[in-house]
């Protein structure tokens, strides 16, 4: 799932819940829920291989994705600190996975295995791109609607 989708759902959760602690926890776990849904992701092979010369475009895509998420939250939400905290918490599982590549240890490796191999179990199924994109688009639209009506 691209970062934008995780961020928008996290922000929507933060906009609806009165309890900051519950909002942050649910935003974090929403990441795993979204990763079960069939989706497209961009390749990180060059970054994982530390092939920095060929990683420029990958890093650009990630940066653009993140900045677009921030921009959409800025435009469509009431811009409270909790909304942004929840958007960032929804990204934390991916950040932990990246940390495992940089600082390998047992805890992060266990998380990465759970996150990448178990939760993304549909990743290797042949689901048409149309359905993968439609799922992400639906979550984006629903999250924006939730941000607007709250």
C-alpha positions as a printed Julia matrix, in Angstrom:
150×3 Matrix{Float64}:
   0.0     0.0     0.0
   1.38    3.41   -0.81
   2.08    5.79    2.07
  -0.69    8.2     1.07
  -3.41    5.62    1.74
  -2.05    4.74    5.18
  -1.67    8.42    6.1
  -5.2     9.37    5.05
  -6.83    6.53    6.95
  -4.71    7.29   10.02
  -5.73   10.96    9.79
  -9.4    10.0     9.42
  -9.16    7.86   12.54
  -7.54   10.76   14.39
 -10.3    13.1    13.32
 -13.07   10.85   14.62
 -11.92    9.54   17.98
 -12.06   11.63   21.13
  -9.44    9.57   22.95
  -5.96   10.47   21.65
  -4.47    7.23   23.0
  -7.1     5.07   21.3
  -6.78    7.08   18.07
  -3.01    6.64   17.93
  -3.24    2.9    18.68
  -5.97    2.31   16.08
  -4.08    4.38   13.49
  -1.01    2.19   14.06
  -2.97   -1.05   13.65
  -4.88    0.32   10.64
  -1.63   -0.07    8.71
  -1.73   -3.85    9.08
  -5.43   -3.97    8.21
  -4.8    -2.04    4.99
  -1.88   -4.27    4.09
  -4.21   -7.27    4.02
  -6.28   -5.57    1.3
  -4.95   -6.34   -2.21
  -2.97   -3.31   -3.36
  -0.13   -2.06   -5.53
   3.19   -0.93   -4.15
   6.17    0.63   -5.76
   9.4    -1.3    -5.98
  12.04   -0.71   -3.34
  14.54   -3.21   -4.75
  17.26   -0.62   -5.34
  16.88    0.83   -1.86
  16.87   -2.6    -0.22
  19.97   -3.56   -2.22
  21.55   -0.21   -1.19
  22.03    0.54   -4.87
  21.88    4.29   -4.2
  22.76    5.39   -7.72
  19.65    3.69   -9.07
  17.51    4.57   -6.03
  16.98    8.23   -6.86
  13.67    7.69   -8.63
  12.46    5.33   -5.89
  13.3     7.91   -3.23
  11.57   10.59   -5.32
   8.38    8.46   -5.51
   8.37    7.86   -1.76
   8.94   11.56   -1.06
   6.2    12.6    -3.49
   3.82   10.04   -2.0
   4.51   11.29    1.55
   4.23   14.98    0.6
   0.96   14.34   -1.27
  -0.42   12.68    1.84
   0.54   15.66    4.0
  -0.93   18.06    1.44
  -4.25   16.2     1.26
  -4.5    16.09    5.05
  -3.71   19.8     5.17
  -6.42   20.56    2.6
  -9.18   18.23    3.83
  -8.8    18.1     7.62
  -9.1    20.45   10.55
  -5.33   20.14   10.97
  -5.12   19.18   14.62
  -1.94   17.75   16.07
  -3.77   14.46   16.72
  -4.68   14.08   13.06
  -1.02   14.39   12.04
   0.13   12.15   14.9
  -2.28    9.46   13.7
  -1.14    9.88   10.09
   2.46    9.32   11.2
   1.51    6.38   13.46
  -0.16    4.75   10.46
   3.26    4.82    8.76
   5.21    3.42   11.7
   5.03   -0.27   10.65
   6.76    0.61    7.35
   9.34    2.68    9.24
  10.05   -0.3    11.51
  10.49   -2.51    8.46
  12.97   -0.05    6.95
  14.83    0.18   10.27
  15.27   -3.6    10.17
  17.21   -3.26    6.91
  19.47   -0.62    8.45
  19.77   -1.96   12.02
  19.05   -5.69   11.93
  17.99   -7.21   15.24
  15.65   -9.96   16.44
  12.71   -7.74   17.38
  12.71   -5.78   14.11
  13.29   -8.97   12.12
  10.27  -10.6    13.78
   8.19   -7.52   13.0
   9.38   -7.45    9.37
   8.57  -11.12    8.91
   5.08  -10.6    10.33
   4.53   -7.43    8.31
   5.98   -8.49    4.96
   5.47  -12.24    4.81
   2.34  -12.88    6.86
   0.18   -9.74    6.66
   0.98   -9.16    2.98
  -0.08  -12.73    2.2
  -2.11  -11.61   -0.84
   0.94   -9.9    -2.33
   1.86  -12.96   -4.35
  -1.67  -13.79   -5.49
  -2.6   -12.93   -9.05
  -5.19  -10.24   -8.46
  -5.75   -7.9   -11.43
  -4.23   -4.42  -11.11
  -7.7    -2.9   -11.58
  -8.91   -4.41   -8.28
  -5.7    -3.5    -6.48
  -5.95    0.13   -7.6
  -9.71    0.3    -7.01
  -9.22   -0.85   -3.42
  -6.67    1.87   -2.75
  -8.75    4.54   -4.5
 -11.82    3.57   -2.46
  -9.9     3.91    0.8
  -8.51    7.3    -0.28
 -11.96    8.64   -1.19
 -13.58    7.26    1.98
 -10.81    8.71    4.16
 -11.16   12.14    2.56
 -14.93   12.02    3.06
 -14.42   11.15    6.75
 -11.95   14.04    7.08
 -14.41   16.45    5.46
 -17.53   15.54    7.41
 -15.97   15.55   10.86
